[in-house]
Amino acid sequence: MDDNDQEYYIPFKGPFKGKGQNRKAARQLDAEMQIIREEMVQLVDRYNAAFPTTPRPVNLRILRRSTAHTLLSWRHARHSGSYLQLFSTKAGKEILSGLGPNAVSLLAKFDLERLRLNFHCKLIWSARHAYQLYQEGLDSQAAWFHSDNKSKGLQTAQWRGMG
């Protein structure tokens, strides 16, 4: 991808122009987030099919945050249902040590996909959130310069000439 690649270019134009392109960029981020969420649902379905009997060694669940981003998490299946990291915590390692090598290998494959989807989701969510803050700033500036604030210092025409 180079600087001229318009398909993934997010323009972030100034406060008085480019709003259509900026909104299109935000819609593209939203669409990509929806694709990731669908992939998460499919991964949970594949996990449930791979481990059809209950209780499973662990459960793979989708955690929806109130901030609108979604994460895949491992949960205890036999205890409290609390969240855990399989390969980096004592509780996770205890679960893995009680399983056969084929089950551990399969869980590792699911965990790798879980990590990839969570990483991608966090990146897209972060970009979308940053865009939202950026757009709010642009809207605030536009509102300032389009209201009767000329007596507070600078005139709209002076600022438009800077862009």
N, C-alpha and C positions, 0 to 999 in steps of 0.2 A: 504494500500500500504506500502511495506517495502523497505529497501534499495536495495533489490535484484530484485525488479520489473522492468524488462527491457523494458516493453512496454512504460512507461512514463518517463523513465530515460533519461536525456539529458547528454551525457557523457562529453562534453567540455574537450577534451584531449588537450595535449600540442601542440606546434607549428609544430612538426615534425612527428606526427602520429595521427591517428584517424579522419582524415578529412572526410572520408566517413560517419562515425557515426555522426559527427557534422552536416554534410549537411542533413543527414536523419532527425535529430532532427529539423532542420529548416524547412524542408518540412512538417513535422508533424504539426508544429505550423501554417504554411501557410494553410494546409488543414483544421485545426480547425477553422481558421479565416474565411475561405470560408463557412463552415457550419454555423457559427454565422451570416454571411451576408445573407445567404439564409433564416435563421430563422427570421431575421429582415424583409425581404421582405414579408414573410408569415404573420408576425404580422401586418404589414401595410395593407395587403389585408384583413385580418380578421377584422381589425378596420374599414376599408371602408365598409365592408359588414354589420357590426353591426350598423354603422351610415351612411346609404345609401343616405340620403337626404342632399343637400347642401343649404346653408352653414351649416357645422357641428359646434358644439360648439368650437372645436379646430381641427386642422389637425395634424396627426402623419406623420412625414416625416423622411426620411433617409438623414442624413447629412454626406457626404463623405468629409473627410479631405484630404488635399494634402499630408499629412504624411502617408497616406494609411490606417488609421483606420477609422472606420465608427461608427456613433452614431445615435440613434433614438432620435428625438426631437419633442416636442410639438410646434406648431406654431399657432399664432392667425389666425382665419378663416375669421373674419369680418373686421379686420383693416389692419395694415401694413404687416402682415405676419411675424412679428418678433418672435423670440424664447421666450419661457417662461417655468417656472416650475409650474405645476398645483397646487401642494399642499403646496408650500413654498413661493410663491410670492403674492403680493397684486393683481396683474392682474389675476393670476391663480385662486386665491380664489374668486375673483369677478365673474369669469366665472362659477365656481362650485356652487356658491350661487344662480345663476339664473337657475339652473337645478333641476330636480326632483331627489329623492333619488335613483331610479333605474339607472338613467343615471350616477350619481356620482359614484355609486357602480361599474358600468361597466367600467367607466373611470379609477377607482382605480385599477381594475384588469389589464387593458391594461398598466397602468403606472407601476405596479409592474413587469410585464413582460419586459417592456422597460428598467427599472432600472437593471434587471437581465442581459439582453442582453448587455447593455452598459458596465456594470461591467465586464462581461466575455470578451467582446471585448477589453476593455482597458488592462486587464491582459494579454491577448494573444499578443496584439500589443506591450505592454511593454516588454514582454519576447522576442519577435521576434526582436525588436529594440535593446535590450541589447545583444542578440546573434549576431546581425549584427556588433555591435561595438566590441564585443569580437573577432569575426572572422577577422575583419579588423586589429585588433591588432596582432593576430596570423600571418596573412598574411604579415604584415609589418616586424615582427620579422623574419619570414622565408626568406623573400626577403633580409633582412640585412645579415643573416648568409649564404645565398647562393650566395651572390655577393662578390665582391673583397673588403671586409671591414676589412680584417685581420689586416691591419696596424692601424686601429682605436682602437685597444685595445684588445679585446678578440677573441679567435678563436672559430669557430663553434664546434669543437670537445669538448672543455671545457664545453660549454653550453649544448650540448647533453647529457653529462655525469651527469648533474644535475637533469634531468627529470625522 
